[in-house]
Amino acid sequence: MAAVDTIAAGEPGAAGTAHGRARPRSGRRDGFTPWRWLILILAGAYFLIPLYAALRFAGWGSFGSVIHQSGFAGSLGLSVRLAVITTVITLALMLPTAVYVHLRLPRLRRLLEGITILPIVIPPIVLIVGLLQVAPGFLKSTPYLLALEYVVLAMPFAYRSIDAGLRSFDLKTLVEASNSLGAGWASTLRRVVLPNLTTALLSATVLTVALVLGEYTMASLDLYQTFPVWIVVFDQTSGPISVAASLLALFVTWLVLLAITMLGGRHARRTGGGEVALFSVARRDTGRTS
Amino acid sequence: MDELVSAGAPEFFSDSGAPGGPGAAVAAARGLRRMAGVVPFGVYMALGLGAPLVAVAIGAFQSPNGGFTLGNVRIATHGEYLHGFAQSIELSVVAAVVPGILGLLIAYSIWTAKRGSILRQVAITASGVFANFGGVPLAFLFIATLGSSGLATRWLNDLGFNPYQHGFSLYSLSGVVVVYMYFQIPLMVLVILPALEGLRPAWREAAANMGARTWQYWRHVGGPVLMPSFLGCVLLLFGSSLSAYATAQAMTSGTIALTPIQIGTFLNGNVVAGQQNVGKALGLGMVIIIAIAMGIYVVLQRRSARWLQ
C-alpha cells in the first residue's frame, strides 16, 4: 500500500532516475509501519486535544463577539503595523545579504547561520532589558522600537527560509547567464532571482508575521498593548472571549501558512524547482547528490 | 560531506580561517572590499543584538549610582536567585531533551511521508505556527485540558487513573515541561527536518545490500550522521525553553522560581532600593549559561565528528 503510494506519487526528479525508483521508502523497510502511525496518532492527540478543550471552553458564540470588544481593533491594528514594518525591514535587509553571501562569500554562510541562530537562544527578556538601557529617547517613546527589535528576532526564520530558497536552484549559473546577456544587477535581481524565490519569501514573510503577532515578552515589558498583550489583559475581563481570540489568531496564521506552502508546492512542481518547506528544501535531483 | 553538515541545523562556529601565505595582504584587502555587502546586516545585528547585551553586561557590575560593584552578582548568585537558576536549568534540560527526541521521531515520520502530501504540509505548517505559540493562551489550553478539572483529566479519571492522585500537577515542574513541549516539539521538527534531508537514500540501500538490519543502519550510519545536527537542535531547544517568559509567567505565577520571571519583576519596578541592577546580573547569568551550553555543544560535536571519520 505504502509502496504503491510512493511510486504512484511520481516525485519530481525522483521518478526519472534509477536512484529515484529504488528509493528505500518502500513498504517493507520504511513505509507506514505501525510504529509510525502510533507516533503520528500520539502527536496528533497531544496537539489537538488541548485545542478541542479550549474550543469547548470558549464556545462558538465567543468567536462572533471577539471583534466587538474594546481594545481589540486598536491592539490588532498596532500588531499589524508592527508586523508590516518588521517584515519590510527584515526582507530588505536579509534578501540582499543572503544573495550576496551566496554569490560572493559562500564561506561566510556558516558564520551567518550561526549569527542568525543567536536571537533564538538569547533570551528576549535579556535583550529587552539591554535595549531599554541603550535605545535613544525618541525611539523609546514609540512602539516602533519594538518593530526594530523584532527584525532581530525574525532574522533566524527569515534567513533560513531565504537560504533554503537560494539553495533550491542554481543561483550562480542563472545570475552569470543573466549578466552575460547584458542585464544589470537590478534587472537580474528583479527578473531572475526574485521569481525563483517567491515561495521562500512568502515563507519568510509568514513566519515573521506569525512571530510578531505572537510576541508577548518584549511588548509587555515595553508597556505597549499589542494583540498578545491585549489578550492577556482582556483575559481578566472575559476568559472565553480571550481564548477565542487567541484560537482565532492561531487558526488564521496556520491557514495562511498552509495556503502559501501549497501554492508554492504547486508552483515548484510546475517549474521543476525544489519544494521549499519553511526551513528545509527538498532536492531536485536525487541522483546528483550521492 | 560538507553539504551534509551544512544541511543540518545550527552550525555555530565555522572554520573559515583567514588565508595566509604570499599575497595575503592583497587578498585581505580584496576580502575587506567584498565584505562591504554584509556591512548593513552586520551593523544592524551589532546595534540590535550586540549593544543590548553589552549594556546588560556593563549594568551587571554597576551600582545604582554608576560605580563599579560586585554586589549585584553576589546577590544574583545566592538565595532565591540561585534557586531560580537551578530550577531554570533543570527545567530547560528536560524540556530540551524530551521534546528533542520526540520531535526527531515525529520529524522522521513526516519526512518519510511522500513529498507534497497533505499530511506533510499540514504538519510542517502547523510546526511553524505552534513553534511561536505561547504565553497565557497556551497556558489556558492546558488548564482546560490537564488542569485539575480539565477535559483530559476527566477522561483519565473515568478510566480510573487520576493523575493528580499520582503526584502530577500542571503547576509543578513536570507540568510545565508538558506545556513547554507544545512549542518545543514543533520547533524541533522545524529545525531537524533540513538535517534529515541530508540522509542519502543511497546509504540506506548500500547498508541493506550489505545485509545491515534497520538498527544496524541507525547505529552505524544514520545515527552518527544525524548526531551533530541533533545536538545543535537540542541546544537550540535548551535556549528556547530557558528564555520562555510569557508561558512561564502564565503557568507558574510565582509558584516556581524561574530566572526569566525574576528578571521581569525588576523591569516591572518591584525593586528593593539599591538592587536595580540585579536584574542585569541575572540576565548576564543567563547569557553565560547559554555560552556554556554552546561550549558543551562544540565539544560533543567534535567528538561526534570523530565518529564520522
Interface residues (C-beta under 8 A of the other chain):
Chain A: D5 T6 A9 E11 H19 A22 R23 P24 R25 R29 D30 G31 F32 R36 I39 L40 A43 Y46 F47 I49 P50 L51 Y52 A53 A54 R56 F57 L93 M94 P96 T97 Y100 V101 R104 L105 R107 L108 R109 R110 L111 L112 E113 G114 I115 I117 L118 P119 I120 V121 I122 P123 P124 I125 V126 L127 I128 V129 G130 L131 L132 Q133 V134 L148 E149 V151 V152 M155 A164 S203 V206 L207 A210 L211 G214 Y216 T217 S220 L221 P228 I231 V232 D235 G239 S242 V243 S246 L247 L250 T253 W254 L257 L258 T261 M262 G265 R269 E275 A277 L278 F279 S280 V281 A282 R283 T286 T289 S290
Chain B: E3 S6 A9 P10 E11 F12 F13 S14 S16 R34 M35 G37 V38 P40 F41 Y44 M45 G48 L49 A51 P52 L53 V54 A55 V56 G59 L102 L105 I106 S109 T112 A113 K114 R115 G116 S117 L119 R120 Q121 V122 I124 T125 A126 S127 G128 V129 F130 N132 F133 G134 G135 V136 P137 F140 L141 F142 A144 T145 G150 L151 A152 M181 Y182 I185 L190 V191 L193 P194 L196 E197 R200 P201 A202 R204 E205 A208 T214 L235 L236 F238 G239 S240 L242 S243 Y245 A246 A250 P260 I263 G264 F266 L267 N268 G279 K280 G283 L284 M286 V287 I290 A293 M294
